[in-house]
Amino acid sequence: MAVDTGAKEKRILSLQHLQVEKEGKPLVKVNTQVNGQSVLTIMGPSGCGKTTLLNAISGQLAAPFTFTGDISINGRSVIALEPYKRNIGIMFQDALLFEHMSVKENIAFAMPPKLHSTKQAQSQAIDTMLQEVSLEGFGDRGIEALSGGQQARVSLLRTLAAEPDVVLLDEPFSKLDASLRSQIRTWTFEQIKQRNIPAVLVTHDIEDANAAGGEIIELMPC
Amino acid sequence: MFSQITVYARYALLLLLLVPVTVGVIGVVFPALGYFPALGEHSFSFRIFVELLNVQHIGQMIWLSLFSGVGSTILASFITFLLLAHCYQSSLLNKIQALLSPMLVLPHAAAAIALLFVLSPSGLVARFIGTITDSAMPSTTVGLFPYDEWGLSVLLVLVIKEVPFILLMALSVMAQPNNKQKLEGYQRAGTALGYSAPSTFFKLILPSIYTQIKLPILAVLVFATSNVEIPLLIGLNNPSTLSVAILHWFNHVDLSMRLLGSAASILQGVVCVLAIVVFFTVERMISWWGRRQLSTGRRNFFNRTVALLGTCTFGIYAFLIAGVVYTVVSYSFAEHWVFPRLFPEALTLLHWKTAFSAIGQPLLNTLLLGLATSVSSVVLVLLTLESEVLVPATRKAAALFSFSLFLPLLVPGVAFLYGLVWFQQLLSVHSLGFHTYIAHMVYVLPYVYLSLAVSYQRFDNRYVMVAQSLGKSPFQVFWYVKLPALLNSVLVAWALGLAISFSQYLPTMLASGGAIPTVTTEAVASVSGSSVRLTAVYAVIQAVMPLLGFVIAWTLPKLITLNRERRRTHNRKSKRISSHMSRKERLEKKVVHHGR
């Protein structure tokens, strides 16, 4: 499986003197590296540019924001690449599953083309993925039929199915019930580390940061 | 690649809106100034304007246009706000929306014809009165409706047709996400401060949405001031409104009358500007008065009156719609229908047979034009909306864009269509179909755009970000994620475009020179014909056709969802069977193993 091959290569996301600016005025400044076994956490009050920083990394930065510095994955700069060619997965606080597709179709949509030789092989691979997160038999269900926790799990499966080089997490746990929260959180970090994917987490919850267990950057209120 | 195509689409849309109107205006300015080589006129002068101002009753024509246009728009806005004040935030609102929607998509010509059937001296209302008073003859002199010299009947029909449009525009503005939250907050705050529902609406809600529905109201104003079909069918003929006079001058056998028509088109433009000035003056006065009311602290605002008037409006619409449907359908099947009886004596299919034998070609023309314009408009508008996301325009370009979007709605049709046709004839005399298509597009595009833009901009952009982060190109995101999610709105915009194209009278008549008859042009022509019953048949067909588009738009998404669910259940079942099978196979293998 992809997990084994992934663990061998060394994956590093580096943000070199990355500075996000709003109308020319500096907003956020970061200079760090994340490897596949760790999660970088960005903390700070809302409105100080956490999400904007993620947008810069994923290539979705829009006016009036700009950035300077470099973003590279495994030593290759990605800033010239269009967002969809960067191979950077994003997760938000909502699962954002496509409602006109079934659970299985959502995951298949994310898989790189020709990863599996036949439709059947693909279908079986998805069944296995669902089985691993105890969602066996949910493949042909519609999205509306899933609970919040189930949607969160499918959302992560979808992100991972695209085999991203980096994962960005924009407060992905903030809408979950307290009871589910720590469970989904532990499981998400486990899955990401298992696949050796560098991750950046944006949150204002210190428990999230502690669970992530990596470097924590606190942004100043602005 | 894809984003480049969307940018081209944006330019194409801009050109389709700007060029016909500009060329059209130029095309009437020249003849109006006396330059018309085809008739041997080569000199520029104001001679024709002088001639125009000496036309008999010209003052009254201008007055009729102004009175019916401004009067109907002010009255319709007032009624719409009353309705909203009465039932905003109540369950009645949905009912009213459903009740008024058929009125909205009914072509103007059909609405005028239908109301003739109900309100004319031999119409349904007169029959009611006749039955009660036991009079055998319809009165021909007493009734104000139709053909009154003050333009009141034209005003009435315009009001009936405008209220649904303004209401729907207001509702769509109020439903925009950034407005919705704010307005709900205002509503709660107003109620908490002890303001009654109508006063909350008039003092808090209306002031904050009014600027956003001003432009659609201005479009209504210009349309009402320059509309042709309604005064042609309902208004007095001599003097008529200016727009109807223009139509007659352009269609006159004496071609030199076209110069007069051109000058009158310019005058029509001036009249529309005048109408806007009058409207703004009234608006200023009301807002000045309203602003003073804000600080009086009065918690109530004619609560009972608003409720009463709201209910009355609702009742009148319900009666009119029921009456229209009953009379028109009955007339289309009636053999004899003696006044003042409320039911026809005998029924026949004759009128329908006559209509069907003649309507084949017009029906085909209508459908072809409608499909071509609505489908190409939806495609162009979708690509344009996508280009606004992919390649955001500068602020100036965006302003120019929204201006050109309303241009065809703010320049009266009678003022530029003749010029456009003159120009089209210069280019080619043979491609009538294409000319008519362009003339329709000018009107279909803005409505399709306005209809789709709201839901497109409401779409959660994070879905796009997620899809892109999964490695999907902008085109794939558009095709696999956005389009399916927006299917409902896309289909509704398509149906609206279809309805707009179906209802076009003047653009069809002029651009095709009458050579491409459609259901609408035939219906208008049939009014001056001999058979009332045939006209009824045309009115029914005219009313049903746009509804068919909306029925498709409403049912297709449901069918697709149903089909999707059926496929999923099928998949689930077949999997259960196959897992069952494999268990059986395994068992069999075991048996074989044991057997060995």
HADDOCK unambig.tbl for C-alpha pairs under 7 A between the chains (distance, minus, plus):
assign (segid A and resid 83 and name CA) (segid B and resid 468 and name CA) 6.37 0.50 0.50
assign (segid A and resid 83 and name CA) (segid B and resid 469 and name CA) 6.86 0.50 0.50
assign (segid A and resid 84 and name CA) (segid B and resid 468 and name CA) 4.49 0.50 0.50
assign (segid A and resid 84 and name CA) (segid B and resid 469 and name CA) 5.56 0.50 0.50
assign (segid A and resid 84 and name CA) (segid B and resid 471 and name CA) 4.52 0.50 0.50
assign (segid A and resid 84 and name CA) (segid B and resid 472 and name CA) 5.65 0.50 0.50
assign (segid A and resid 84 and name CA) (segid B and resid 473 and name CA) 5.84 0.50 0.50
assign (segid A and resid 85 and name CA) (segid B and resid 471 and name CA) 5.92 0.50 0.50
assign (segid A and resid 87 and name CA) (segid B and resid 469 and name CA) 6.38 0.50 0.50
assign (segid A and resid 87 and name CA) (segid B and resid 471 and name CA) 6.14 0.50 0.50
assign (segid A and resid 88 and name CA) (segid B and resid 469 and name CA) 5.48 0.50 0.50
assign (segid A and resid 89 and name CA) (segid B and resid 469 and name CA) 4.74 0.50 0.50
assign (segid A and resid 89 and name CA) (segid B and resid 470 and name CA) 6.14 0.50 0.50
assign (segid A and resid 90 and name CA) (segid B and resid 466 and name CA) 5.93 0.50 0.50
assign (segid A and resid 90 and name CA) (segid B and resid 469 and name CA) 6.01 0.50 0.50
assign (segid A and resid 96 and name CA) (segid B and resid 463 and name CA) 6.17 0.50 0.50
assign (segid A and resid 100 and name CA) (segid B and resid 484 and name CA) 6.77 0.50 0.50
assign (segid A and resid 100 and name CA) (segid B and resid 485 and name CA) 6.82 0.50 0.50
assign (segid A and resid 110 and name CA) (segid B and resid 470 and name CA) 5.45 0.50 0.50
assign (segid A and resid 140 and name CA) (segid B and resid 568 and name CA) 5.20 0.50 0.50
assign (segid A and resid 140 and name CA) (segid B and resid 571 and name CA) 6.81 0.50 0.50
assign (segid A and resid 140 and name CA) (segid B and resid 572 and name CA) 6.33 0.50 0.50
assign (segid A and resid 141 and name CA) (segid B and resid 568 and name CA) 6.76 0.50 0.50
assign (segid A and resid 159 and name CA) (segid B and resid 470 and name CA) 6.79 0.50 0.50
assign (segid A and resid 162 and name CA) (segid B and resid 470 and name CA) 5.51 0.50 0.50
